[in-house]
Amino acid sequence: MNTCTHPDCGQPKGECARDCLRLMTECVEHNQKGCGIGYAIGLKNGVKTTLHRLVFCEANGVSPDQIKGLVVRHKCDNPRCINPQHLELGTHADNSRDCKERGRRNDKLGSANPSAKMTAEQVAWIRSVCKNYHPKFGQRALAKRFGVSVSAINLIVKRKNWSWT
């Protein structure tokens, strides 16, 4: 079995990346506000892209065009990090697998999802009473009542959100 070559590790390769990485180097965080969950935006030849992608390209002597269709992944799971040693190239499938294995994906549905603003019972009630342009049961009135957007109510009624209920 292949084991890690980092000093004082000895774990199987691939199982130790995050722990060894922290021992080797610390994250280097950008100082921009960051968009979304912390990714910074950079500019190369007039084209906007994420800063960690530009740093990866610079460190590895490739252009963003040469890695088109691939993603630059954070081994450290820190979207603000631009340390080239913490960045690696991969596919969208690799990134999704990492996300799931490291517990960063929220696959919970309905009210089990911490971001949910309604319960399944409320969704069922909305579907049963919603009437277009009704002053009390129209989408705008229901949105106001539940503290969500009109488009959220519309997606519920059309079963594009909460489709399993």
Residue, then its C-alpha position, 0 to 999 in steps of 0.5 A: m500500500n502506498t503511504c504518504t511521504h509527508p514527515d510524521c504521517g504514514q497514513p495511506k495516500g489520499e486519506c491524509a491530505r488535509d491533515c498533512l497540508r495543515l502541517m506543511t503550510e498554512c492557508v494564505e487568505h486573500n484580502q478582498k471582500g469575496c463573492g458568494i462564500g468567499y471566493a475572490i475575483g481576479l482579472k487576466n487579460g481583461v477576463k474575470t475569473t476566480l483569484h485562486r484559479l489565477v494563482f494556480c495557473e501562475a504557480n503551475g505555468v499554465s493559462p486559464d484557457q489550458i485548464k478550461g473545463l476543469v476546476v481548481r479545488h481547495k485541498c484545505d476546504n477554505p474558499r478564501c485560500i490562495n496558497p498554491q500548495h493548497l490548490e489542485l486541478g480536478t473535474h467537477a465530479d472530483n469536486s462534488r465527491d470531495c464536497k460530499e466526503r468532507g461533509r460540505r454538501n447539504d443534501k437534506l430536503g424540506s424542513a430538515n435543511p437548515s436553510a428551510k423557511m417553511t415546513a411540509e405542512q405549510v407548503a401543502w397548505i399554500r398549494s391547497v389555498c393559493k388562488n391567482y391574484h386573490p387579496k388573501f390567498g394570492q402569491r403576493a399575499l402568501a409570500k408576505r404572510f410567510g416572509v418569502s419572495v413571490s417567486a418562492i411561492n410560485l416555485i412551490v405552487k408549480r412544484k419546482n421547489w418542494s416537489w417531493t411533498 
